[in-house]
Amino acid sequence: MSILHPATFVDDIFPYTYLTADKVARIVDGELPVSPVIPKIRRDTEVEKLKHKLDYYQ
């Protein structure tokens, strides 16, 4: 379960949730080794693109 800010894009959070659940399932099933590292997934959202454009023109 995740508690998110209402303006949060679910598409940005889902990959982390999936990776974390997969790693936990592997640990519980005894499939070792499991890397504790969760990679940073970077996605430019439309809001970020607009902010970059505004910053550029100001």
N, CA, C, O and CB atoms as a CASP TS submission, in Angstrom:
PFRMAT TS
TARGET T0000
AUTHOR 0000-0000-0000
METHOD Language model
MODEL 1
PARENT N/A
ATOM      1  N   MET     1       0.843  -1.157   0.000  1.00  0.00           N
ATOM      2  CA  MET     1       0.000   0.000   0.000  1.00  0.00           C
ATOM      3  C   MET     1       0.892   1.224   0.000  1.00  0.00           C
ATOM      4  O   MET     1       1.893   1.278   0.714  1.00  0.00           O
ATOM      5  CB  MET     1      -0.961  -0.005   1.203  1.00  0.00           C
ATOM      6  N   SER     2       0.529   2.188  -0.791  1.00  0.00           N
ATOM      7  CA  SER     2       1.271   3.439  -0.872  1.00  0.00           C
ATOM      8  C   SER     2       0.326   4.611  -0.640  1.00  0.00           C
ATOM      9  O   SER     2      -0.805   4.625  -1.125  1.00  0.00           O
ATOM     10  CB  SER     2       1.979   3.572  -2.239  1.00  0.00           C
ATOM     11  N   ILE     3       0.814   5.585   0.107  1.00  0.00           N
ATOM     12  CA  ILE     3       0.055   6.814   0.298  1.00  0.00           C
ATOM     13  C   ILE     3       0.777   7.881  -0.501  1.00  0.00           C
ATOM     14  O   ILE     3       1.916   8.237  -0.195  1.00  0.00           O
ATOM     15  CB  ILE     3      -0.075   7.207   1.828  1.00  0.00           C
ATOM     16  N   LEU     4       0.117   8.386  -1.518  1.00  0.00           N
ATOM     17  CA  LEU     4       0.733   9.324  -2.430  1.00  0.00           C
ATOM     18  C   LEU     4       0.038  10.673  -2.385  1.00  0.00           C
ATOM     19  O   LEU     4      -1.140  10.771  -2.042  1.00  0.00           O
ATOM     20  CB  LEU     4       0.717   8.774  -3.837  1.00  0.00           C
ATOM     21  N   HIS     5       0.765  11.684  -2.727  1.00  0.00           N
ATOM     22  CA  HIS     5       0.195  13.020  -2.879  1.00  0.00           C
ATOM     23  C   HIS     5      -0.786  12.965  -4.050  1.00  0.00           C
ATOM     24  O   HIS     5      -0.507  12.296  -5.045  1.00  0.00           O
ATOM     25  CB  HIS     5       1.318  14.111  -3.115  1.00  0.00           C
ATOM     26  N   PRO     6      -1.922  13.646  -3.957  1.00  0.00           N
ATOM     27  CA  PRO     6      -2.919  13.580  -5.031  1.00  0.00           C
ATOM     28  C   PRO     6      -2.385  13.981  -6.411  1.00  0.00           C
ATOM     29  O   PRO     6      -2.920  13.532  -7.424  1.00  0.00           O
ATOM     30  CB  PRO     6      -4.078  14.461  -4.682  1.00  0.00           C
ATOM     31  N   ALA     7      -1.355  14.806  -6.469  1.00  0.00           N
ATOM     32  CA  ALA     7      -0.824  15.240  -7.762  1.00  0.00           C
ATOM     33  C   ALA     7       0.260  14.295  -8.304  1.00  0.00           C
ATOM     34  O   ALA     7       0.830  14.551  -9.364  1.00  0.00           O
ATOM     35  CB  ALA     7      -0.259  16.646  -7.635  1.00  0.00           C
ATOM     36  N   THR     8       0.541  13.208  -7.578  1.00  0.00           N
ATOM     37  CA  THR     8       1.580  12.269  -7.996  1.00  0.00           C
ATOM     38  C   THR     8       1.093  11.440  -9.178  1.00  0.00           C
ATOM     39  O   THR     8      -0.043  10.967  -9.202  1.00  0.00           O
ATOM     40  CB  THR     8       1.988  11.350  -6.827  1.00  0.00           C
ATOM     41  N   PHE     9       1.972  11.277 -10.151  1.00  0.00           N
ATOM     42  CA  PHE     9       1.646  10.427 -11.292  1.00  0.00           C
ATOM     43  C   PHE     9       1.928   8.976 -10.920  1.00  0.00           C
ATOM     44  O   PHE     9       3.056   8.630 -10.568  1.00  0.00           O
ATOM     45  CB  PHE     9       2.457  10.846 -12.554  1.00  0.00           C
ATOM     46  N   VAL    10       0.916   8.137 -10.998  1.00  0.00           N
ATOM     47  CA  VAL    10       1.064   6.731 -10.624  1.00  0.00           C
ATOM     48  C   VAL    10       2.067   6.037 -11.539  1.00  0.00           C
ATOM     49  O   VAL    10       2.778   5.135 -11.097  1.00  0.00           O
ATOM     50  CB  VAL    10      -0.297   6.011 -10.678  1.00  0.00           C
ATOM     51  N   ASP    11       2.137   6.437 -12.794  1.00  0.00           N
ATOM     52  CA  ASP    11       3.074   5.823 -13.732  1.00  0.00           C
ATOM     53  C   ASP    11       4.522   6.010 -13.293  1.00  0.00           C
ATOM     54  O   ASP    11       5.377   5.190 -13.628  1.00  0.00           O
ATOM     55  CB  ASP    11       2.878   6.404 -15.121  1.00  0.00           C
ATOM     56  N   ASP    12       4.806   7.068 -12.556  1.00  0.00           N
ATOM     57  CA  ASP    12       6.170   7.304 -12.073  1.00  0.00           C
ATOM     58  C   ASP    12       6.506   6.436 -10.869  1.00  0.00           C
ATOM     59  O   ASP    12       7.679   6.150 -10.629  1.00  0.00           O
ATOM     60  CB  ASP    12       6.353   8.768 -11.714  1.00  0.00           C
ATOM     61  N   ILE    13       5.511   6.014 -10.115  1.00  0.00           N
ATOM     62  CA  ILE    13       5.721   5.232  -8.903  1.00  0.00           C
ATOM     63  C   ILE    13       5.668   3.734  -9.179  1.00  0.00           C
ATOM     64  O   ILE    13       6.360   2.967  -8.509  1.00  0.00           O
ATOM     65  CB  ILE    13       4.685   5.603  -7.857  1.00  0.00           C
ATOM     66  N   PHE    14       4.872   3.301 -10.139  1.00  0.00           N
ATOM     67  CA  PHE    14       4.631   1.874 -10.375  1.00  0.00           C
ATOM     68  C   PHE    14       5.898   1.054 -10.580  1.00  0.00           C
ATOM     69  O   PHE    14       6.005  -0.019  -9.986  1.00  0.00           O
ATOM     70  CB  PHE    14       3.752   1.710 -11.567  1.00  0.00           C
ATOM     71  N   PRO    15       6.867   1.494 -11.387  1.00  0.00           N
ATOM     72  CA  PRO    15       8.059   0.645 -11.564  1.00  0.00           C
ATOM     73  C   PRO    15       8.782   0.342 -10.257  1.00  0.00           C
ATOM     74  O   PRO    15       9.270  -0.771 -10.064  1.00  0.00           O
ATOM     75  CB  PRO    15       9.023   1.308 -12.520  1.00  0.00           C
ATOM     76  N   TYR    16       8.857   1.323  -9.358  1.00  0.00           N
ATOM     77  CA  TYR    16       9.510   1.087  -8.069  1.00  0.00           C
ATOM     78  C   TYR    16       8.734   0.086  -7.231  1.00  0.00           C
ATOM     79  O   TYR    16       9.322  -0.778  -6.581  1.00  0.00           O
ATOM     80  CB  TYR    16       9.664   2.395  -7.302  1.00  0.00           C
ATOM     81  N   THR    17       7.418   0.202  -7.248  1.00  0.00           N
ATOM     82  CA  THR    17       6.578  -0.730  -6.496  1.00  0.00           C
ATOM     83  C   THR    17       6.759  -2.143  -7.018  1.00  0.00           C
ATOM     84  O   THR    17       6.883  -3.083  -6.233  1.00  0.00           O
ATOM     85  CB  THR    17       5.100  -0.320  -6.578  1.00  0.00           C
ATOM     86  N   TYR    18       6.776  -2.303  -8.329  1.00  0.00           N
ATOM     87  CA  TYR    18       6.951  -3.617  -8.944  1.00  0.00           C
ATOM     88  C   TYR    18       8.317  -4.213  -8.587  1.00  0.00           C
ATOM     89  O   TYR    18       8.399  -5.374  -8.186  1.00  0.00           O
ATOM     90  CB  TYR    18       6.799  -3.516 -10.472  1.00  0.00           C
ATOM     91  N   LEU    19       9.381  -3.429  -8.729  1.00  0.00           N
ATOM     92  CA  LEU    19      10.722  -3.931  -8.422  1.00  0.00           C
ATOM     93  C   LEU    19      10.861  -4.324  -6.958  1.00  0.00           C
ATOM     94  O   LEU    19      11.448  -5.359  -6.640  1.00  0.00           O
ATOM     95  CB  LEU    19      11.766  -2.885  -8.772  1.00  0.00           C
ATOM     96  N   THR    20      10.325  -3.503  -6.075  1.00  0.00           N
ATOM     97  CA  THR    20      10.398  -3.801  -4.653  1.00  0.00           C
ATOM     98  C   THR    20       9.637  -5.080  -4.321  1.00  0.00           C
ATOM     99  O   THR    20      10.134  -5.922  -3.574  1.00  0.00           O
ATOM    100  CB  THR    20       9.850  -2.634  -3.838  1.00  0.00           C
ATOM    101  N   ALA    21       8.435  -5.229  -4.871  1.00  0.00           N
ATOM    102  CA  ALA    21       7.643  -6.433  -4.624  1.00  0.00           C
ATOM    103  C   ALA    21       8.352  -7.678  -5.163  1.00  0.00           C
ATOM    104  O   ALA    21       8.319  -8.734  -4.531  1.00  0.00           O
ATOM    105  CB  ALA    21       6.251  -6.298  -5.265  1.00  0.00           C
ATOM    106  N   ASP    22       8.988  -7.557  -6.320  1.00  0.00           N
ATOM    107  CA  ASP    22       9.720  -8.681  -6.892  1.00  0.00           C
ATOM    108  C   ASP    22      10.897  -9.085  -6.009  1.00  0.00           C
ATOM    109  O   ASP    22      11.131 -10.274  -5.796  1.00  0.00           O
ATOM    110  CB  ASP    22      10.212  -8.333  -8.293  1.00  0.00           C
ATOM    111  N   LYS    23      11.634  -8.112  -5.498  1.00  0.00           N
ATOM    112  CA  LYS    23      12.774  -8.404  -4.633  1.00  0.00           C
ATOM    113  C   LYS    23      12.326  -9.051  -3.319  1.00  0.00           C
ATOM    114  O   LYS    23      12.957  -9.993  -2.841  1.00  0.00           O
ATOM    115  CB  LYS    23      13.561  -7.121  -4.345  1.00  0.00           C
ATOM    116  N   VAL    24      11.247  -8.547  -2.746  1.00  0.00           N
ATOM    117  CA  VAL    24      10.723  -9.124  -1.501  1.00  0.00           C
ATOM    118  C   VAL    24      10.259 -10.558  -1.746  1.00  0.00           C
ATOM    119  O   VAL    24      10.521 -11.440  -0.928  1.00  0.00           O
ATOM    120  CB  VAL    24       9.553  -8.265  -0.942  1.00  0.00           C
ATOM    121  N   ALA    25       9.576 -10.800  -2.858  1.00  0.00           N
ATOM    122  CA  ALA    25       9.112 -12.156  -3.182  1.00  0.00           C
ATOM    123  C   ALA    25      10.289 -13.109  -3.337  1.00  0.00           C
ATOM    124  O   ALA    25      10.212 -14.254  -2.893  1.00  0.00           O
ATOM    125  CB  ALA    25       8.271 -12.147  -4.470  1.00  0.00           C
ATOM    126  N   ARG    26      11.373 -12.661  -3.956  1.00  0.00           N
ATOM    127  CA  ARG    26      12.561 -13.513  -4.110  1.00  0.00           C
ATOM    128  C   ARG    26      13.177 -13.849  -2.765  1.00  0.00           C
ATOM    129  O   ARG    26      13.589 -14.986  -2.535  1.00  0.00           O
ATOM    130  CB  ARG    26      13.601 -12.828  -4.997  1.00  0.00           C
ATOM    131  N   ILE    27      13.244 -12.866  -1.871  1.00  0.00           N
ATOM    132  CA  ILE    27      13.811 -13.104  -0.539  1.00  0.00           C
ATOM    133  C   ILE    27      12.949 -14.094   0.229  1.00  0.00           C
ATOM    134  O   ILE    27      13.471 -15.012   0.861  1.00  0.00           O
ATOM    135  CB  ILE    27      13.937 -11.781   0.248  1.00  0.00           C
ATOM    136  N   VAL    28      11.630 -13.912   0.179  1.00  0.00           N
ATOM    137  CA  VAL    28      10.709 -14.796   0.896  1.00  0.00           C
ATOM    138  C   VAL    28      10.787 -16.219   0.336  1.00  0.00           C
ATOM    139  O   VAL    28      10.717 -17.184   1.097  1.00  0.00           O
ATOM    140  CB  VAL    28       9.260 -14.261   0.802  1.00  0.00           C
ATOM    141  N   ASP    29      10.930 -16.359  -0.978  1.00  0.00           N
ATOM    142  CA  ASP    29      11.024 -17.672  -1.610  1.00  0.00           C
ATOM    143  C   ASP    29      12.394 -18.310  -1.434  1.00  0.00           C
ATOM    144  O   ASP    29      12.580 -19.478  -1.775  1.00  0.00           O
ATOM    145  CB  ASP    29      10.707 -17.560  -3.078  1.00  0.00           C
ATOM    146  N   GLY    30      13.349 -17.564  -0.910  1.00  0.00           N
ATOM    147  CA  GLY    30      14.685 -18.094  -0.682  1.00  0.00           C
ATOM    148  C   GLY    30      15.567 -18.072  -1.912  1.00  0.00           C
ATOM    149  O   GLY    30      16.596 -18.747  -1.945  1.00  0.00           O
ATOM    150  N   GLU    31      15.189 -17.317  -2.916  1.00  0.00           N
ATOM    151  CA  GLU    31      16.007 -17.199  -4.123  1.00  0.00           C
ATOM    152  C   GLU    31      17.095 -16.152  -3.880  1.00  0.00           C
ATOM    153  O   GLU    31      16.870 -14.949  -4.015  1.00  0.00           O
ATOM    154  CB  GLU    31      15.130 -16.817  -5.364  1.00  0.00           C
ATOM    155  N   LEU    32      18.252 -16.635  -3.527  1.00  0.00           N
ATOM    156  CA  LEU    32      19.353 -15.725  -3.243  1.00  0.00           C
ATOM    157  C   LEU    32      20.405 -15.867  -4.319  1.00  0.00           C
ATOM    158  O   LEU    32      20.444 -16.930  -4.939  1.00  0.00           O
ATOM    159  CB  LEU    32      19.958 -15.995  -1.850  1.00  0.00           C
ATOM    160  N   PRO    33      21.226 -14.942  -4.590  1.00  0.00           N
ATOM    161  CA  PRO    33      21.310 -13.617  -3.982  1.00  0.00           C
ATOM    162  C   PRO    33      20.324 -12.629  -4.615  1.00  0.00           C
ATOM    163  O   PRO    33      19.982 -12.724  -5.794  1.00  0.00           O
ATOM    164  CB  PRO    33      22.730 -13.081  -4.105  1.00  0.00           C
ATOM    165  N   VAL    34      19.895 -11.710  -3.812  1.00  0.00           N
ATOM    166  CA  VAL    34      19.009 -10.635  -4.269  1.00  0.00           C
ATOM    167  C   VAL    34      19.721  -9.318  -3.994  1.00  0.00           C
ATOM    168  O   VAL    34      20.119  -9.036  -2.863  1.00  0.00           O
ATOM    169  CB  VAL    34      17.598 -10.689  -3.551  1.00  0.00           C
ATOM    170  N   SER    35      19.874  -8.533  -5.022  1.00  0.00           N
ATOM    171  CA  SER    35      20.542  -7.243  -4.877  1.00  0.00           C
ATOM    172  C   SER    35      19.626  -6.261  -4.146  1.00  0.00           C
ATOM    173  O   SER    35      18.451  -6.141  -4.491  1.00  0.00           O
ATOM    174  CB  SER    35      20.949  -6.678  -6.260  1.00  0.00           C
ATOM    175  N   PRO    36      20.151  -5.557  -3.139  1.00  0.00           N
ATOM    176  CA  PRO    36      19.321  -4.576  -2.427  1.00  0.00           C
ATOM    177  C   PRO    36      19.172  -3.261  -3.185  1.00  0.00           C
ATOM    178  O   PRO    36      18.453  -2.368  -2.737  1.00  0.00           O
ATOM    179  CB  PRO    36      19.910  -4.302  -1.062  1.00  0.00           C
ATOM    180  N   VAL    37      19.836  -3.134  -4.318  1.00  0.00           N
ATOM    181  CA  VAL    37      19.837  -1.886  -5.067  1.00  0.00           C
ATOM    182  C   VAL    37      18.592  -1.788  -5.941  1.00  0.00           C
ATOM    183  O   VAL    37      18.283  -2.701  -6.707  1.00  0.00           O
ATOM    184  CB  VAL    37      21.102  -1.775  -5.925  1.00  0.00           C
ATOM    185  N   ILE    38      17.889  -0.678  -5.815  1.00  0.00           N
ATOM    186  CA  ILE    38      16.761  -0.381  -6.696  1.00  0.00           C
ATOM    187  C   ILE    38      17.201   0.775  -7.580  1.00  0.00           C
ATOM    188  O   ILE    38      17.474   1.868  -7.084  1.00  0.00           O
ATOM    189  CB  ILE    38      15.441  -0.029  -5.883  1.00  0.00           C
ATOM    190  N   PRO    39      17.274   0.542  -8.886  1.00  0.00           N
ATOM    191  CA  PRO    39      17.790   1.591  -9.777  1.00  0.00           C
ATOM    192  C   PRO    39      16.869   2.800  -9.830  1.00  0.00           C
ATOM    193  O   PRO    39      15.660   2.692  -9.625  1.00  0.00           O
ATOM    194  CB  PRO    39      17.985   1.039 -11.179  1.00  0.00           C
ATOM    195  N   LYS    40      17.457   3.938 -10.106  1.00  0.00           N
ATOM    196  CA  LYS    40      16.670   5.159 -10.255  1.00  0.00           C
ATOM    197  C   LYS    40      16.132   5.192 -11.684  1.00  0.00           C
ATOM    198  O   LYS    40      16.897   5.182 -12.648  1.00  0.00           O
ATOM    199  CB  LYS    40      17.528   6.443  -9.936  1.00  0.00           C
ATOM    200  N   ILE    41      14.837   5.230 -11.804  1.00  0.00           N
ATOM    201  CA  ILE    41      14.190   5.269 -13.106  1.00  0.00           C
ATOM    202  C   ILE    41      13.768   6.705 -13.355  1.00  0.00           C
ATOM    203  O   ILE    41      12.984   7.275 -12.596  1.00  0.00           O
ATOM    204  CB  ILE    41      12.968   4.289 -13.179  1.00  0.00           C
ATOM    205  N   ARG    42      14.281   7.269 -14.400  1.00  0.00           N
ATOM    206  CA  ARG    42      14.017   8.692 -14.681  1.00  0.00           C
ATOM    207  C   ARG    42      13.076   8.806 -15.868  1.00  0.00           C
ATOM    208  O   ARG    42      13.343   8.288 -16.953  1.00  0.00           O
ATOM    209  CB  ARG    42      15.342   9.469 -14.961  1.00  0.00           C
ATOM    210  N   ARG    43      11.987   9.486 -15.636  1.00  0.00           N
ATOM    211  CA  ARG    43      11.027   9.753 -16.710  1.00  0.00           C
ATOM    212  C   ARG    43      10.663  11.212 -16.663  1.00  0.00           C
ATOM    213  O   ARG    43      10.256  11.719 -15.617  1.00  0.00           O
ATOM    214  CB  ARG    43       9.759   8.862 -16.585  1.00  0.00           C
ATOM    215  N   ASP    44      10.800  11.890 -17.768  1.00  0.00           N
ATOM    216  CA  ASP    44      10.376  13.287 -17.826  1.00  0.00           C
ATOM    217  C   ASP    44       8.866  13.335 -18.020  1.00  0.00           C
ATOM    218  O   ASP    44       8.336  12.852 -19.021  1.00  0.00           O
ATOM    219  CB  ASP    44      11.107  14.050 -18.972  1.00  0.00           C
ATOM    220  N   THR    45       8.196  13.917 -17.061  1.00  0.00           N
ATOM    221  CA  THR    45       6.755  14.072 -17.176  1.00  0.00           C
ATOM    222  C   THR    45       6.471  15.353 -17.948  1.00  0.00           C
ATOM    223  O   THR    45       7.353  16.188 -18.145  1.00  0.00           O
ATOM    224  CB  THR    45       6.074  14.096 -15.776  1.00  0.00           C
ATOM    225  N   GLU    46       5.259  15.486 -18.366  1.00  0.00           N
ATOM    226  CA  GLU    46       4.868  16.693 -19.103  1.00  0.00           C
ATOM    227  C   GLU    46       5.052  17.944 -18.253  1.00  0.00           C
ATOM    228  O   GLU    46       5.428  18.998 -18.767  1.00  0.00           O
ATOM    229  CB  GLU    46       3.411  16.587 -19.566  1.00  0.00           C
ATOM    230  N   VAL    47       4.790  17.830 -16.963  1.00  0.00           N
ATOM    231  CA  VAL    47       4.946  18.983 -16.075  1.00  0.00           C
ATOM    232  C   VAL    47       6.409  19.405 -16.022  1.00  0.00           C
ATOM    233  O   VAL    47       6.712  20.596 -16.078  1.00  0.00           O
ATOM    234  CB  VAL    47       4.426  18.657 -14.654  1.00  0.00           C
ATOM    235  N   GLU    48       7.324  18.432 -15.914  1.00  0.00           N
ATOM    236  CA  GLU    48       8.744  18.756 -15.873  1.00  0.00           C
ATOM    237  C   GLU    48       9.199  19.388 -17.186  1.00  0.00           C
ATOM    238  O   GLU    48       9.999  20.324 -17.179  1.00  0.00           O
ATOM    239  CB  GLU    48       9.567  17.502 -15.576  1.00  0.00           C
ATOM    240  N   LYS    49       8.697  18.884 -18.307  1.00  0.00           N
ATOM    241  CA  LYS    49       9.056  19.456 -19.601  1.00  0.00           C
ATOM    242  C   LYS    49       8.616  20.917 -19.696  1.00  0.00           C
ATOM    243  O   LYS    49       9.355  21.768 -20.191  1.00  0.00           O
ATOM    244  CB  LYS    49       8.427  18.640 -20.738  1.00  0.00           C
ATOM    245  N   LEU    50       7.401  21.194 -19.214  1.00  0.00           N
ATOM    246  CA  LEU    50       6.914  22.569 -19.233  1.00  0.00           C
ATOM    247  C   LEU    50       7.747  23.472 -18.326  1.00  0.00           C
ATOM    248  O   LEU    50       8.026  24.618 -18.678  1.00  0.00           O
ATOM    249  CB  LEU    50       5.450  22.614 -18.811  1.00  0.00           C
ATOM    250  N   LYS    51       8.145  22.957 -17.158  1.00  0.00           N
ATOM    251  CA  LYS    51       8.977  23.744 -16.247  1.00  0.00           C
ATOM    252  C   LYS    51      10.313  24.079 -16.897  1.00  0.00           C
ATOM    253  O   LYS    51      10.802  25.202 -16.773  1.00  0.00           O
ATOM    254  CB  LYS    51       9.204  22.987 -14.930  1.00  0.00           C
ATOM    255  N   HIS    52      10.907  23.101 -17.593  1.00  0.00           N
ATOM    256  CA  HIS    52      12.178  23.349 -18.272  1.00  0.00           C
ATOM    257  C   HIS    52      12.024  24.415 -19.350  1.00  0.00           C
ATOM    258  O   HIS    52      12.894  25.271 -19.508  1.00  0.00           O
ATOM    259  CB  HIS    52      12.717  22.054 -18.887  1.00  0.00           C
ATOM    260  N   LYS    53      10.921  24.366 -20.090  1.00  0.00           N
ATOM    261  CA  LYS    53      10.697  25.365 -21.126  1.00  0.00           C
ATOM    262  C   LYS    53      10.511  26.748 -20.525  1.00  0.00           C
ATOM    263  O   LYS    53      11.044  27.733 -21.036  1.00  0.00           O
ATOM    264  CB  LYS    53       9.487  24.994 -21.967  1.00  0.00           C
ATOM    265  N   LEU    54       9.748  26.816 -19.432  1.00  0.00           N
ATOM    266  CA  LEU    54       9.555  28.110 -18.766  1.00  0.00           C
ATOM    267  C   LEU    54      10.864  28.664 -18.231  1.00  0.00           C
ATOM    268  O   LEU    54      11.136  29.857 -18.360  1.00  0.00           O
ATOM    269  CB  LEU    54       8.550  27.977 -17.629  1.00  0.00           C
ATOM    270  N   ASP    55      11.678  27.798 -17.628  1.00  0.00           N
ATOM    271  CA  ASP    55      12.969  28.248 -17.116  1.00  0.00           C
ATOM    272  C   ASP    55      13.866  28.753 -18.242  1.00  0.00           C
ATOM    273  O   ASP    55      14.620  29.710 -18.067  1.00  0.00           O
ATOM    274  CB  ASP    55      13.664  27.117 -16.360  1.00  0.00           C
ATOM    275  N   TYR    56      13.776  28.105 -19.387  1.00  0.00           N
ATOM    276  CA  TYR    56      14.602  28.486 -20.523  1.00  0.00           C
ATOM    277  C   TYR    56      14.236  29.878 -21.030  1.00  0.00           C
ATOM    278  O   TYR    56      15.112  30.677 -21.360  1.00  0.00           O
ATOM    279  CB  TYR    56      14.459  27.463 -21.646  1.00  0.00           C
ATOM    280  N   TYR    57      12.944  30.160 -21.089  1.00  0.00           N
ATOM    281  CA  TYR    57      12.492  31.435 -21.633  1.00  0.00           C
ATOM    282  C   TYR    57      12.529  32.580 -20.645  1.00  0.00           C
ATOM    283  O   TYR    57      12.373  33.733 -21.047  1.00  0.00           O
ATOM    284  CB  TYR    57      11.118  31.291 -22.146  1.00  0.00           C
ATOM    285  N   GLN    58      12.728  32.307 -19.369  1.00  0.00           N
ATOM    286  CA  GLN    58      12.751  33.385 -18.384  1.00  0.00           C
ATOM    287  C   GLN    58      14.131  33.944 -18.183  1.00  0.00           C
ATOM    288  O   GLN    58      14.316  34.861 -17.382  1.00  0.00           O
ATOM    289  CB  GLN    58      12.212  32.904 -17.073  1.00  0.00           C
TER
END
